[in-house]
Amino acid sequence: MSASEPAEPDQLALVAAPGKRRFRTREPEPVADEHPVAAVLVDVGLPHLDRPFDYLVPASMADDAVVGARVSVRFAGTDHDGFVVARKDSSDHGGKLARLRRVVSPEPVLAPEIAALARAVADRYAGTVSDVLRLAVPPRHATAEKAASPEPPALPERPDPGGWAQHTDGVALLDALAAGGTPRAVWNPGPAADWPGLLARLVATALSGQRGALVVVPDGRDVALVSSALTQLLGEGRHVELEADAGPSARYKRWLAVRRGAVKAVVGTRSAAFAPVHDLGLVVVWDDGDDLHAEPRAPYPHAREVLLLRAHQSGAAAVVGGFARTAEAEQLLVTGWARPVTPSRQTVRAASPRVHTSGDDHEQARDEAARTARLPSLAWRTARAGLGRGPVLVQVPRAGYLPGVACARCRTPARCAACSGPLVLGQADRPPRCAWCATEHPSWRCAECGHGALRATVVGVRRTAEELGRAFPGVPVLLSRGDAVRSTVGAEPALVVATPGAEPVADDGYTAALLLDGTALLARTGLRAAEEALRRWLRAAALVRPGPMGGEIVVVADSGAPAVQALVRWDPAGFAGRELAERTSLHLPPAARVAELTGAPADVDDLLMHLELPTGAEVIGPVPVDDAARAMIRAPRAAGTALAAALRSAAGIRSARRTGGSVRVRIDPVDFG
C-alpha cells in the first residue's frame, strides 16, 4: 500500500458506539393569536360524548378554521371529522388540549342557527347532534364547493292573493307575512285546488318582504309541481330544489347557493327541512300525514316537527298544509299555536265531486254483492259512464300482482317452507314465491289440509289493471306505481290504475275515480289507519272534476265509517277533531308522548333499568318482536321533554360503560300501534 493512499477504515469503526439515540425535537407550531381555542362537534355518535370538545388552533389554520368549517381532529386515538361551532380565547378544560389536525374545508357549511336546530332536534328525539348533522349537512363535493354561486336575484314584488282570497283568513295570512309577522296556520285547501300555485304565492309573498322561505313536500313529484309553479310566478333563478334524485354534485351546489345567500327560497323533501336559508321568514310542510316525512335514520325526526322547531327558534311564520288534516295539526289549533285557513263551505260544495259509497242502503238493495264485492256494479257503471267523457282513475292500495295468497280450500295464509315468510304471486304465469327470501314454490301444498290451489287475499295494482283491461276491451289501461310513476295523463278516455301517491295529474281532471279496497284500508292495525285512508282518498279526489262538471267518486267501503263520511262531506277538519278527541281519551299521540325501544331483550331491560321516568310516565312491555324485544313508554304531553332527556341520559350511561348492544329509540313513531 502506498503511503499516499488512505488506510482502509476498520469495519468496527463504522459501528456507532453504544449509547442513547438522539432525536431532533420539533418545536410545536404556535397557536393562533386571536381566539386560539376551537370548540368542535366531533362526529363520534356516542350519547355520553354528545357535546363540543376544545382544541387548539395552530396559527397556520387560524384563518381557515372559521365557525362552521369542517375539520379533522384526533379523538380517542383516531382521526374524526367535525365542525367548528365556536372560536374562544380560552378553554374550561383543565388538562392539555390537542390541536386541530387539519381544516378539511374553510367553507362555513354549518350555520349557527342550524347547529342550534340540530341540538333542539336531538333533544326532542333523544338522539345525538352528530346523527342530526348527518341529515342536515350534505357530504362535501370539492368541485361544487370551488365553483362560485350565482349573484342573488332581485326580490320580487308581492303578488296578488289569487286563490287565497277564497280562504277564510287567507288574505290576512298573506298580509301578516308580507309585513314581517309570524302567522301560524293549518291550511286545508278545497277539492280541485291548485295547491302548488297557492304555495308559490305564499313563498313569493315572503320573498317580497325581504325574507326567505322553505317548503317541504313528501316526494320528488311534489317538488317538481311546486318548483314549476314557483318558476312560473317568480321566473328562473329565484329558488332551488333540494332532493336526493338531483345527485350529490348538483344537490351540494344548490345547497351551497342557499348557504351563501344566493337563493332565499327552497323546495325539497324531508332533509330540506334543515336547509340553511338566510333570513328565514316562512316554513311550510305540505301533506304532513305522508309517512315519507318521517326520517328512517336515527334519531328518526319528522319533517313537520323539525320545521315547527325552526319556526319557534327563528321567529318565522309556519304553515302546515294538506287536503287532509292530521291529529297533530289539529292539536296545533286546539292549543292556539295556529289558526285554521280553509275555503268557505260554499267554495267546497261548488268544487267537490259527487261521492258514492258502495255500502249504502240503496246500493245494497240494488246489488246484493255491493258490500262484499271488490268491484261492485256501482263501480262498473261509474267507470263506464266516466270513460265516455275522459280518463277514469282507479286507486289500488297495494302494489304488485297478488301480494297476498291463501289456500283455496281452508283459507290458511300461504307460507314459505324455507323461512315461513308470506307467499306472493308476481305474475300470472309464474309460481308463487316468498316475499322474504324469494324462494319459488312451483308445487306448493297447504300445510294444514294438503290442498294445492291458491286464492287471492289481497289484489295488487297489476292484477287490477289486467282485470279492467279484460272488462273494458279497447280502452287504454295506464299503470302508475312506485317503480314507474307517471306525472300526467291526457284528457282522452283511459283507465289510469295507480297506487296511492302515484296518481298522475289529468289535463282536464278525471271524470271519475274508483277508490278500491277501502274496507281493507280501514281494517288495518295501527293508530293512523283511518287517518291514512282518508288522506289517500282526499288526495285522489282532489284530482277529479267538480260535481257540476260531472266528476264522480266511488269509494268501496262501509258508508258508516267516519273516514268515509268525512270524504262524502269533504270535512277533514271534523274528522281530525274527532280523531284527536279519541286519542286524548286513550292517552295516545299527539295528546301524549310515546317512546318505542327496540333491541335485544337484555339490552332493552338494561336501558329501562337505568331510566328515571318522569312523573306520569308508564312502561308497556317489553314484549318479543321477531328476534328482538320492544317496550313502549307513554308519558303526558307536558312530560315529553323530560322523557327524551331521561332516555338520552340512560343511553349515555350505557355507552359510557360500554355494556351490551344498542337499543333503537323512536319517539312518536308514525307506525305506532
C-alpha positions in Angstrom: 0.0 0.0 0.0 1.3 3.3 -1.0 1.9 6.0 1.7 -0.2 8.4 -0.3 -3.2 6.1 -0.2 -5.5 6.4 2.7 -5.7 3.5 5.0 -8.9 1.4 4.7 -11.1 2.1 7.7 -11.6 -0.6 10.3 -15.1 -2.1 9.8 -15.7 -2.0 13.5 -15.1 1.8 13.4 -18.2 2.1 11.3 -20.4 0.8 14.1 -21.7 3.5 16.3 -20.7 3.4 19.9 -23.4 2.2 22.2 -25.4 4.9 23.9 -28.7 6.8 23.9 -30.1 7.6 20.4 -30.7 11.3 19.9 -33.9 12.6 18.2 -34.4 16.1 16.9 -37.5 17.5 18.6 -39.8 19.7 16.5 -40.9 22.9 18.1 -44.7 23.0 18.3 -46.3 25.4 15.9 -47.5 28.5 17.6 -51.3 28.8 18.1 -53.5 31.5 16.7 -53.1 34.9 18.1 -56.8 35.6 18.3 -59.3 33.0 19.6 -56.8 30.2 19.8 -59.3 27.6 21.0 -61.9 26.0 18.7 -65.0 24.2 20.1 -65.6 21.2 17.8 -68.6 19.0 17.4 -66.8 15.7 16.8 -68.6 13.0 14.7 -68.5 10.2 17.2 -72.2 9.4 17.7 -71.9 8.1 21.3 -74.5 9.6 23.7 -72.1 10.2 26.5 -69.8 12.2 24.2 -72.6 14.3 22.7 -71.1 17.8 23.3 -68.4 20.0 21.8 -64.7 19.5 22.7 -62.0 22.1 22.8 -58.9 22.1 20.5 -56.0 24.4 20.0 -55.9 26.2 16.6 -52.5 26.3 15.0 -51.5 29.7 13.6 -51.4 28.2 10.1 -55.1 27.3 10.4 -56.3 30.5 12.1 -57.9 32.0 9.0 -59.5 28.7 7.7 -60.8 27.2 11.0 -63.8 29.5 11.0 -67.1 28.8 12.7 -69.0 26.3 10.6 -65.9 24.8 8.9 -65.2 21.1 8.5 -62.1 20.0 10.4 -60.3 16.8 11.3 -59.3 16.1 14.9 -57.7 13.4 16.9 -60.2 11.8 19.3 -59.5 8.7 21.4 -56.5 7.8 19.2 -58.4 8.0 15.9 -59.0 10.8 13.4 -62.5 12.0 13.2 -64.3 14.7 11.2 -66.1 17.5 13.0 -67.5 21.0 12.7 -66.1 24.2 14.4 -69.0 25.6 16.4 -67.1 28.4 18.2 -63.8 30.2 18.5 -62.8 31.2 22.0 -60.0 32.9 23.9 -59.7 30.1 26.5 -61.0 26.7 27.5 -62.7 25.4 30.7 -60.8 22.2 30.2 -58.1 21.9 32.9 -55.8 19.5 31.0 -53.7 19.8 27.9 -55.6 20.5 24.7 -54.9 18.7 21.5 -54.5 20.6 18.2 -56.7 20.5 15.1 -55.2 18.0 12.7 -56.3 19.9 9.6 -59.0 22.0 8.1 -60.9 19.9 5.6 -62.6 23.0 4.1 -62.7 26.6 5.1 -66.3 26.8 3.7 -68.6 27.6 6.8 -71.2 25.0 5.9 -72.6 24.6 9.4 -74.6 27.8 10.1 -75.0 28.7 13.8 -78.8 28.5 13.6 -78.6 25.0 12.1 -76.3 23.9 14.8 -78.8 25.2 17.4 -81.6 23.5 15.5 -79.7 20.2 15.4 -79.3 20.4 19.2 -83.1 21.0 19.6 -83.9 18.1 17.3 -81.6 15.8 19.1 -83.1 16.8 22.4 -86.7 16.3 21.0 -86.0 12.8 19.7 -83.5 11.6 22.4 -80.7 11.4 19.8 -77.2 12.9 19.3 -76.2 16.0 17.5 -73.9 14.0 15.3 -76.7 11.9 13.9 -78.8 15.0 13.2 -75.9 16.8 11.4 -75.6 13.8 9.1 -79.1 14.6 8.0 -78.7 18.4 7.9 -75.3 18.9 6.2 -74.8 17.0 2.9 -71.4 15.4 2.2 -68.8 17.6 0.7 -68.2 17.8 -3.0 -65.0 19.6 -3.6 -65.6 20.6 -7.2 -69.0 22.0 -6.4 -67.5 23.9 -3.4 -64.9 25.6 -5.6 -67.5 26.9 -8.1 -68.9 30.3 -7.5 -72.6 30.7 -6.6 -74.8 33.0 -8.7 -75.4 36.5 -7.6 -78.6 36.9 -5.6 -81.5 37.9 -7.8 -83.7 41.0 -7.0 -86.5 40.1 -4.7 -90.0 40.0 -6.4 -92.9 42.3 -5.7 -95.8 41.0 -3.7 -98.2 39.0 -5.9 -102.0 39.3 -5.8 -103.7 36.8 -3.4 -105.1 34.7 -6.2 -106.9 31.7 -4.8 -106.1 32.7 -1.2 -108.9 35.2 -1.4 -111.3 32.2 -1.4 -110.0 31.1 2.0 -111.2 32.3 5.4 -108.3 34.4 6.7 -106.3 33.6 3.6 -105.6 37.3 2.7 -104.9 38.0 6.4 -102.2 35.3 6.3 -100.5 36.9 3.3 -100.8 40.4 4.8 -99.1 39.3 8.1 -96.4 37.5 6.1 -95.7 40.5 3.9 -95.5 42.8 6.9 -92.8 40.6 8.5 -95.1 39.0 11.1 -95.1 35.4 12.2 -98.5 34.0 11.4 -99.0 30.3 12.0 -101.7 28.4 10.1 -103.1 25.0 9.4 -104.2 25.1 5.8 -106.6 22.7 4.1 -107.4 23.7 0.5 -110.6 22.6 -1.1 -111.1 20.0 -3.8 -109.5 20.7 -7.2 -107.4 23.4 -5.7 -104.2 24.4 -7.4 -102.2 23.8 -4.3 -98.7 24.3 -5.9 -99.8 27.7 -7.3 -101.1 28.7 -3.8 -97.8 27.7 -2.2 -95.9 29.7 -4.9 -97.9 32.8 -3.9 -97.1 32.2 -0.3 -93.4 31.9 -1.0 -93.4 35.0 -3.2 -95.1 37.0 -0.5 -92.4 36.0 2.0 -89.7 37.0 -0.5 -91.3 40.3 -1.2 -90.9 41.1 2.5 -87.1 40.5 2.3 -87.3 37.1 4.0 -86.5 33.6 2.9 -88.9 30.7 2.5 -88.7 26.9 2.9 -91.2 24.4 1.6 -91.0 20.7 2.4 -93.1 18.2 0.4 -93.3 14.4 0.5 -91.6 13.3 -2.7 -89.9 14.3 -6.0 -93.1 14.6 -7.9 -94.4 17.2 -5.5 -91.1 19.0 -5.6 -91.5 19.2 -9.4 -95.0 20.6 -9.1 -94.2 23.3 -6.6 -90.9 24.2 -8.5 -92.8 24.6 -11.7 -95.4 26.9 -10.0 -92.5 28.9 -8.5 -90.8 29.3 -11.8 -94.0 30.4 -13.5 -94.7 33.0 -10.8 -91.1 34.2 -10.0 -89.1 33.4 -13.0 -85.8 31.4 -13.2 -83.1 31.6 -10.5 -85.2 32.6 -7.5 -85.5 29.2 -5.9 -83.7 25.8 -5.8 -84.8 22.2 -5.4 -83.2 20.1 -2.8 -83.9 16.4 -3.1 -81.9 13.2 -3.4 -82.6 12.5 -7.0 -80.5 15.5 -8.1 -77.3 13.7 -7.4 -74.5 14.6 -4.9 -72.8 17.2 -7.0 -75.9 19.1 -8.2 -77.5 18.9 -4.8 -74.4 20.2 -3.0 -74.1 23.0 -5.4 -77.7 24.1 -4.9 -77.3 23.7 -1.1 -74.2 25.9 -1.2 -76.1 28.6 -3.1 -78.6 28.6 -0.2 -75.9 28.6 2.4 -74.1 31.5 0.7 -77.3 33.5 0.5 -77.5 33.5 -3.3 -81.0 31.9 -3.2 -83.6 32.5 -0.5 -86.4 30.1 -1.5 -86.1 26.3 -1.2 -88.5 23.5 -2.1 -87.5 19.9 -1.2 -88.1 16.7 0.5 -87.6 15.9 4.3 -83.9 16.6 4.6 -84.5 20.1 3.1 -86.1 21.0 6.5 -82.5 21.7 7.6 -81.7 23.9 4.6 -79.7 27.0 5.8 -82.0 29.7 4.3 -80.9 33.2 5.1 -83.4 35.5 6.9 -85.9 32.7 7.2 -89.4 34.1 7.4 -91.6 31.2 6.3 -91.6 27.4 6.7 -94.2 25.2 5.1 -94.9 21.4 5.2 -97.3 20.0 2.7 -99.3 16.8 3.3 -97.7 16.2 6.7 -99.5 12.9 7.2 -97.5 11.2 4.5 -95.0 8.8 6.1 -92.3 9.9 3.7 -91.9 12.9 6.0 -90.6 10.6 8.8 -86.8 10.1 8.6 -85.9 6.4 8.6 -82.4 7.1 10.1 -81.6 8.0 13.7 -82.8 9.9 15.5 -85.9 9.5 13.3 -87.2 13.1 13.2 -90.4 14.1 11.4 -90.1 17.0 9.0 -93.2 18.7 10.4 -91.7 18.8 13.9 -88.3 20.0 12.6 -90.0 22.9 10.8 -92.1 23.8 13.8 -88.9 23.9 15.9 -87.3 26.1 13.3 -90.3 28.5 13.3 -90.1 28.7 17.0 -86.3 29.3 17.2 -86.1 31.8 14.2 -89.4 33.6 14.6 -90.6 32.5 11.2 -94.2 32.0 10.0 -95.3 28.4 9.8 -98.0 26.7 7.6 -99.0 23.1 7.9 -100.9 22.2 4.8 -102.7 19.3 3.1 -106.0 18.2 1.7 -106.3 16.1 4.9 -105.7 17.2 8.4 -103.7 15.2 10.8 -104.4 14.9 14.5 -101.0 16.6 15.1 -102.2 19.6 13.0 -105.5 19.7 14.9 -103.5 19.7 18.1 -101.8 22.9 17.0 -105.2 24.5 16.5 -106.6 23.3 19.9 -103.6 24.7 21.8 -103.9 28.0 20.0 -100.5 27.8 18.4 -102.0 28.1 14.9 -105.2 29.2 13.2 -107.2 27.4 10.5 -107.1 28.7 7.0 -109.8 26.9 4.9 -112.1 27.7 1.9 -115.7 28.6 2.7 -118.3 25.8 2.6 -119.8 27.3 -0.5 -116.5 27.1 -2.3 -116.0 23.5 -1.2 -119.5 22.4 -2.3 -119.0 24.0 -5.7 -115.7 22.2 -6.3 -116.5 18.8 -4.7 -117.1 15.8 -6.9 -120.1 13.7 -6.1 -119.1 10.8 -3.8 -120.9 7.5 -3.8 -120.3 4.6 -1.3 -120.8 1.0 -2.3 -122.0 0.1 1.2 -125.1 2.4 1.5 -128.6 1.0 1.8 -129.6 2.0 -1.7 -126.7 0.2 -3.4 -127.2 -2.9 -1.2 -130.8 -3.1 -2.2 -129.9 -2.8 -5.8 -126.8 -5.1 -5.7 -126.6 -7.8 -3.1 -122.9 -8.1 -3.6 -122.3 -4.3 -3.1 -120.9 -4.8 0.4 -118.6 -7.7 -0.3 -117.6 -7.3 -4.0 -114.2 -5.7 -4.7 -115.7 -4.0 -7.8 -119.4 -3.7 -7.2 -121.8 -2.8 -10.0 -121.8 0.8 -8.9 -118.1 1.0 -9.7 -118.6 -0.6 -13.1 -121.4 1.8 -14.0 -119.4 4.8 -12.9 -116.3 3.8 -14.8 -118.3 3.1 -17.9 -120.0 6.5 -17.8 -116.8 8.3 -16.9 -114.9 6.8 -19.9 -117.4 8.4 -22.2 -116.1 11.8 -21.1 -112.4 11.3 -20.3 -110.0 9.4 -18.1 -111.0 7.5 -15.0 -108.7 7.0 -12.0 -108.6 3.7 -10.2 -106.7 3.8 -6.9 -105.4 0.5 -5.6 -103.8 0.4 -2.2 -101.4 -2.4 -2.9 -98.6 -2.7 -5.4 -97.7 -6.0 -7.2 -99.9 -8.6 -8.8 -101.3 -10.8 -5.9 -99.3 -9.6 -2.8 -101.4 -11.9 -0.6 -102.5 -15.5 -1.3 -104.0 -18.3 0.8 -105.2 -21.9 0.5 -108.2 -22.0 -1.8 -109.9 -24.7 0.4 -109.2 -23.8 4.1 -108.2 -20.1 3.7 -104.9 -20.6 5.6 -102.3 -17.9 4.5 -99.7 -19.5 2.2 -96.3 -19.5 3.9 -92.8 -20.3 2.7 -91.4 -23.8 3.7 -87.9 -22.4 4.0 -88.4 -19.3 6.2 -92.1 -19.1 6.9 -92.4 -15.8 5.1 -95.6 -14.9 3.2 -96.0 -16.2 -0.4 -96.9 -13.8 -3.2 -97.7 -14.1 -6.9 -95.6 -11.7 -9.0 -97.4 -12.5 -12.3 -100.0 -14.9 -13.7 -97.6 -17.3 -15.4 -95.0 -17.7 -12.5 -95.2 -19.9 -9.4 -95.7 -18.3 -6.0 -92.5 -17.0 -4.3 -91.6 -15.9 -0.8 -91.7 -12.2 -0.2 -88.8 -12.6 2.3 -86.3 -15.0 0.8 -87.6 -15.1 -2.8 -87.7 -18.9 -2.9 -90.2 -20.1 -5.5 -92.7 -22.9 -4.7 -93.9 -24.4 -8.0 -95.5 -27.4 -6.2 -96.8 -25.7 -3.1 -99.2 -27.6 -0.8 -101.1 -26.3 2.2 -99.5 -27.4 5.4 -103.0 -27.6 7.0 -105.1 -29.5 4.5 -102.7 -30.5 1.8 -104.7 -28.7 -1.0 -102.6 -27.3 -3.8 -104.7 -24.4 -5.1 -104.3 -20.8 -4.1 -106.8 -17.9 -3.9 -106.1 -14.2 -3.6 -106.4 -12.5 -0.3 -105.0 -9.1 -1.5 -105.1 -7.9 -5.1 -102.4 -5.7 -6.3 -102.3 -2.9 -8.9 -101.1 -5.0 -11.8 -103.7 -7.7 -11.4 -106.4 -5.0 -11.1 -105.2 -3.4 -14.4 -105.3 -6.8 -16.0 -108.9 -7.4 -14.9 -110.0 -4.0 -16.0 -108.4 -4.4 -19.4 -110.4 -7.5 -20.0 -113.6 -5.8 -18.8 -113.2 -2.8 -21.0 -111.7 -4.0 -24.3 -110.3 -1.3 -26.5 -109.8 1.2 -23.6 -106.2 2.1 -22.8 -105.1 0.9 -19.3 -102.3 3.0 -17.9 -100.3 1.9 -14.8 -98.7 4.3 -12.4 -96.9 2.8 -9.4 -93.8 3.1 -7.2 -91.3 1.8 -9.7 -92.9 3.5 -12.7 -94.8 6.7 -11.8 -96.5 8.8 -14.5 -96.6 12.5 -13.9 -99.5 13.4 -16.2 -102.1 11.8 -18.5 -104.1 13.4 -21.3 -107.8 14.2 -21.5 -108.7 11.3 -23.7 -110.6 8.3 -22.3 -108.4 5.8 -20.4 -108.3 3.8 -17.2 -105.5 5.0 -15.0 -104.7 2.4 -12.4 -102.4 3.8 -9.7 -101.2 3.2 -6.2 -101.7 5.9 -3.5 -99.3 8.8 -4.1 -98.5 7.8 -7.7 -101.7 9.2 -9.2 -100.9 11.2 -12.4 -102.5 14.6 -12.9 -105.0 14.6 -15.7 -105.0 17.5 -18.1 -108.6 18.4 -17.5 -109.2 16.4 -14.4 -110.5 12.9 -14.1 -114.2 12.3 -14.9 -114.4 9.7 -12.1 -112.4 7.9 -9.5 -112.8 4.4 -8.1 -111.2 4.1 -4.6 -110.9 0.3 -4.1 -110.3 -1.9 -1.1 -111.5 0.8 1.3 -112.7 -1.7 3.9 -109.3 -3.4 4.0 -107.6 0.0 4.4 -109.8 0.9 7.3 -109.4 -2.5 8.9 -105.6 -2.3 9.1 -104.0 -2.3 12.5 -102.3 0.9 13.6 -103.2 4.2 15.2 -103.3 6.1 12.0 -105.2 3.6 9.8 -108.4 5.7 9.3 -106.5 8.9 9.1 -104.2 7.5 6.4 -107.2 6.1 4.4 -108.9 9.5 4.4 -105.6 11.2 3.4 -105.2 8.9 0.4 -108.8 9.3 -0.7 -108.8 13.1 -0.4 -105.6 13.4 -2.4 -107.1 11.3 -5.2 -110.4 13.1 -5.0 -108.7 16.4 -5.5 -107.7 15.3 -9.0 -111.4 14.7 -10.0 -113.5 17.3 -11.8 -116.1 19.1 -9.7 -119.6 17.6 -9.4 -121.2 20.3 -11.6 -118.8 19.2 -14.3 -119.7 15.6 -13.9 -117.0 14.4 -11.6 -117.9 11.3 -9.6 -116.2 9.2 -7.0 -117.0 5.7 -5.8 -115.4 4.5 -2.5 -115.7 0.8 -1.9 -116.1 0.8 1.9 -118.7 0.9 4.6 -120.7 4.1 4.3 -121.0 4.5 8.1 -117.2 4.7 8.7 -116.2 8.2 10.0 -113.4 8.4 7.3 -115.9 7.6 4.6 -118.4 10.2 5.8 -115.6 12.8 6.0 -114.8 12.1 2.3 -118.5 12.4 1.4 -118.8 15.8 3.1 -115.2 16.8 2.3 -114.7 17.5 6.0 -111.1 16.9 7.0 -111.5 19.3 10.0 -114.4 17.4 11.5 -112.6 14.1 11.2 -109.4 15.4 12.7 -111.3 16.9 15.7 -113.0 13.5 16.3 -109.7 11.6 15.9 -107.8 13.9 18.3 -110.6 13.6 20.9 -110.5 9.8 20.8 -106.7 9.8 21.1 -106.8 12.2 24.0 -109.3 10.0 25.9 -107.0 7.0 25.3 -103.8 8.9 26.2 -102.3 8.4 22.7 -100.2 10.7 20.4 -100.3 13.6 19.9 -102.1 14.0 23.2 -99.3 12.0 24.8 -95.7 11.3 24.0 -94.7 7.7 23.2 -91.2 6.3 23.0 -90.5 2.9 21.4 -87.5 0.9 22.5 -86.3 -2.0 20.3 -83.3 -4.2 20.7 -82.1 -7.5 22.2 -84.2 -8.4 25.3 -81.2 -7.9 27.7 -80.3 -4.5 26.2 -83.9 -3.2 26.4 -84.1 -4.4 30.1 -80.7 -2.7 30.8 -81.8 0.6 29.3 -85.1 0.5 31.3 -83.1 -0.2 34.5 -81.0 3.0 34.0 -84.1 5.1 33.1 -85.5 7.6 35.5 -89.1 8.1 34.3 -90.7 11.5 34.6 -93.9 11.8 36.6 -96.9 10.2 35.0 -94.9 8.0 32.6 -95.6 4.3 32.3 -93.7 1.4 30.7 -95.7 -1.1 28.5 -93.8 -4.3 27.9 -91.2 -5.4 26.9 -92.8 -7.9 24.5 -91.0 -10.2 22.0 -91.0 -9.0 18.4 -89.3 -11.4 15.9 -85.8 -11.9 17.3 -85.9 -8.7 19.5 -87.9 -7.2 22.3 -89.9 -4.0 22.2 -91.0 -1.8 25.1 -93.3 1.3 24.9 -93.1 4.2 27.2 -96.1 6.6 27.4 -95.9 9.9 29.1 -98.2 13.0 29.3 -97.5 15.5 26.6 -96.1 18.0 29.1 -93.6 15.5 30.2 -92.3 14.8 26.6 -89.1 16.9 27.0 -88.3 15.2 30.4 -88.9 11.7 28.8 -86.5 12.5 25.9 -83.9 13.8 28.4 -84.3 10.7 30.6 -83.8 8.4 27.6 -80.7 10.3 26.5 -79.2 10.1 30.0 -79.8 6.4 30.2 -78.3 5.8 26.8 -75.3 7.9 27.8 -74.8 5.8 30.9 -74.8 2.6 28.8 -72.5 3.9 26.2 -70.0 5.2 28.8 -69.9 1.8 30.4 -69.7 0.1 27.0 -72.2 -2.6 28.2 -74.4 -4.5 25.8 -75.6 -3.7 22.4 -77.5 -0.7 21.0 -81.2 0.0 21.5 -83.2 1.8 18.9 -85.2 4.7 20.4 -88.0 6.3 18.4 -90.2 9.0 19.8 -93.8 9.3 18.4 -93.2 6.8 15.5 -95.6 7.2 12.7 -96.3 3.5 12.6 -97.2 3.3 16.3 -99.8 0.6 17.1 
